[in-house]
Structures are given as structure tokens and as C-alpha cells.
Amino acid sequence: MKNSASSRPNSHSPMRMAADELALIMVRCELMEEGEPFEISSVEGGVSSNVWYIRTRSGRDMIAKRPLARLNVEQEWLADQRRSNFECMFLRDVRACVPENVASVLAHDVESHTLFIEYFPTQAFFNWREEILAGRTHEEAGAGIGATLAKIHHYFAQNSDARERYDARDILQGTRIDPYFDAITKRHPKLSKKIDKLRSQTLKADSVVIHGDVSPKNILVAPNRQILLDAECACIGDPAFDPSFLLAQLLLKTLVVIEREKEIMAACQGFITSYFDGVIWEDKHSLEQRAIEYLGLFLLARIDGKVPVPYIRDDNIKALAREFGTNLLNLKDKKISDVLGSWSMMINEQYANLESFRISNT
């Protein structure tokens, strides 16, 4: 839906109210002149923020986003809106190491928690989640985002002054600890000891700044380029968190787009190889072992946590992912490549008849 700010639709409509407020903020941030007409439309698909596409009369395109205090999910999920401050800071900081892989910040209005960032045209940049679910895997994006993530982690590992500005553990409690760690502990009390260890590890770690939401839905893909979006969860933390978060999402999608399982797994392997090639700030083996534990947690969380993936509905398929994730929490001294191989083996054994197990992603 697009409404011109000068067309005066119903003055009480949500879009009208958003347009009026954003107009004042954009003038205050010197993004447009007072009274300048503009087009605005909602960008759908997210649960954590209100997002709008804006085009001013002068032809300037931008994205405006404002984090929600209560996320749009079935269970109650509260999160501090100050997370927009950390997203803005993260996007500005990492342009020092990956300028082609993040959006530039146009303005940030702290008072309203509104962030204005660069717009990437949908004709050239595609959402990786939607592309995968449509059967277009862009497997080369795995290696690209792996290299990008390693550069980001290395940048912060070498910059202690920058890291100190991201002590947002109170926000991380709401955005990640409660909906992932604590929710799974309640659902699977027998795993509480393992998960409590990971929880403590996550809240104590401070060797890098993590993005906190590296997921296909937050990655735009284009030929030879990937854009990492939505850094609302940026915080000092354990670098093993980020690669595991993405791997969990990619693995679960092989349960949906079964005919593209090999390509998705190739993207996973490319991602892991590229990421660990760039790990030079700590022992790779130690990071890899922690990553496997996080992967187990995140597989469970996306089945039984506060935000289960919407495209897996079959209880038998949920049970497969649940069992695999539980096993990873108890795995010792393995390589992620072995884990990926085991996942592929499980898929091939369980999906001998692809059509009979196909899951709708509508």
C-alpha cells in the first residue's frame, strides 16, 4: 500500500498517522524539506519492527524502521526499543571492514527509535529466505556471507574500545535469552543443565560483537554480493553464536525445499569453510565446538521456542529436527562438517519418497 503524504487519506488510519509522524522526523533529521510530498508503503514480513519504504519528491529512496516494544508473535515477547541505538552503531562501525555488505545509515532519531537506512532496489537485491523457499538457493551466497561475518568478528576482536560500547546484555535478555534459551529450558527441562551452561556462556562472553540475527530473512542476495540487514540484536558476545544461528535456519529449510537439499547443504558448507578460514582471533577448534552446541539449541528453539518456524507443521518432521538438536547438545569433539553430513544422511533416509513428505510453505 502506498499513500502520498499530500493525498490526505483517512486522518485516523495507521498509515496516515505513521506518515505524519515520519514526515516530522525526516524534516528534523534533514532528510527532506518541510511540506515536501513523499510516498510511503509498509514493508511486510518482519515481527520485530515496523518498516516502511519511503520515496521523497526529490527522488530519494530510503527505508525507515522502528523496533516494536512487543513483537508480533503469538506468545508474549517484549524487547527494549533501545536496540535501534545498537543497530545504528553496528551498521556505522562495520562499514570500516565490510562497506559493501551492510546498508549505510542515513539518519537516526534517538527520541522516536527511528532508523533511516539505504534502500536496496528489489529488482536487483532479493531476500535470501524467500529465494530459498522458492527453490532458488543462491548457494554461492553461503561463502560470501561467511567471509563477511568473519571480517566483522575479527574487526571487533581487534577493537576493544568499540566492543565496550555494545554492552547490551539487558537487551539481549529480551531478544535472545528469553525466547530461545529460557523457552527451551521450560519446554525441555531435562536439557536445563546444558542450556544453562550455554546461557551463562552467552551472557559472559565479550570477545567480539555479534550480529545476533544472522538469518536468510536478514540477507539480501545479488550477483557477487550479499547485504546483511537487521542488526537490532547487536551485542558483545560469543562469535560462535552467529554462524550457528544461520546454520540452524538453513538446515531447517532443507525440510521444506527438499529437492534443493544438495544446493542448500553446499551453501552451508561454503559458509562454514569461508567463515572458519577467517577465524584468526581465537582457537578454531574451541569456537567450532561451541558452535555445534549453539546449533543444537537453535534447532530446538525454532521448533519449540517462542518463534517456531512457520513452514514446518508436520509433527514427524518436527520430531526429527528436535532429536537432532538434542543430540548436538551432547556431542563431543566433532567437526561441523561431520554434523552437516549427518543431517544430509538423515534427510536422505527419511525422505526416500519426497512427494509423500513434502511440507507446504504457504
C-alpha positions, 0 to 999 in steps of 0.5 A, a space after each residue: 500500500 502506498 499513500 502520498 503524504 499530500 493525498 490526505 487519506 483517512 486522518 485516523 488510519 495507521 498509515 496516515 498517522 505513521 506518515 505524519 509522524 515520519 514526515 516530522 522526523 525526516 524534516 528534523 533529521 534533514 532528510 527532506 524539506 518541510 511540506 515536501 510530498 513523499 510516498 510511503 508503503 509498509 514493508 511486510 514480513 518482519 515481527 520485530 519492527 515496523 518498516 516502511 519504504 519511503 520515496 521523497 519528491 526529490 527522488 530519494 529512496 530510503 527505508 525507515 524502521 522502528 523496533 516494536 516494544 512487543 513483537 508480533 508473535 503469538 506468545 508474549 515477547 517484549 524487547 527494549 526499543 533501545 536496540 535501534 541505538 545498537 543497530 545504528 552503531 553496528 551498521 556505522 562501525 562495520 562499514 570500516 571492514 565490510 562497506 559493501 555488505 551492510 546498508 549505510 545509515 542515513 539518519 537516526 532519531 534517538 527520541 522516536 527509535 527511528 532508523 533511516 537506512 539505504 534502500 536496496 532496489 528489489 529488482 536487483 537485491 532479493 531476500 535470501 529466505 524467500 529465494 530459498 523457499 522458492 527453490 532458488 538457493 543462491 548457494 554461492 551466497 553461503 561463502 560470501 556471507 561467511 567471509 563477511 561475518 568473519 571480517 566483522 568478528 575479527 574487526 571487533 576482536 581487534 577493537 576493544 574500545 568499540 566492543 565496550 560500547 555494545 554492552 547490551 546484555 539487558 537487551 539481549 535478555 529480551 531478544 535472545 535469552 528469553 525466547 530461545 534459551 529460557 523457552 527451551 529450558 521450560 519446554 525441555 527441562 531435562 536439557 536445563 543443565 546444558 542450556 544453562 551452561 550455554 546461557 551463562 556462556 552467552 551472557 559472559 562472553 565479550 570477545 567480539 560483537 555479534 550480529 545476533 540475527 544472522 538469518 536468510 530473512 536478514 540477507 539480501 542476495 545479488 550477483 557477487 554480493 550479499 547485504 546483511 540487514 537487521 542488526 537490532 540484536 547487536 551485542 558483545 558476545 560469543 562469535 560462535 553464536 552467529 554462524 550457528 544461528 544461520 546454520 540452524 535456519 538453513 538446515 531447517 529449510 532443507 525440510 521444506 525445499 527438499 529437492 534443493 537439499 544438495 544446493 542448500 547443504 553446499 551453501 552451508 558448507 561454503 559458509 562454514 569453510 569461508 567463515 572458519 578460514 577467517 577465524 584468526 582471533 581465537 582457537 578454531 577448534 574451541 569456537 567450532 565446538 561451541 558452535 555445534 552446541 549453539 546449533 543444537 539449541 537453535 534447532 530446538 528453539 525454532 521448533 519449540 521456542 517462542 518463534 517456531 518456524 512457520 513452514 514446518 507443521 508436520 509433527 514427524 518432521 518436527 520430531 526429527 529436527 528436535 532429536 537432532 538438536 538434542 543430540 548436538 547438545 551432547 556431542 563431543 569433539 566433532 567437526 561441523 562438517 561431520 554434523 552437516 553430513 549427518 543431517 544430509 544422511 538423515 534427510 536422505 533416509 527419511 525422505 526416500 519418497 519426497 512427494 509423500 513428505 513434502 511440507 507446504 510453505 504457504 
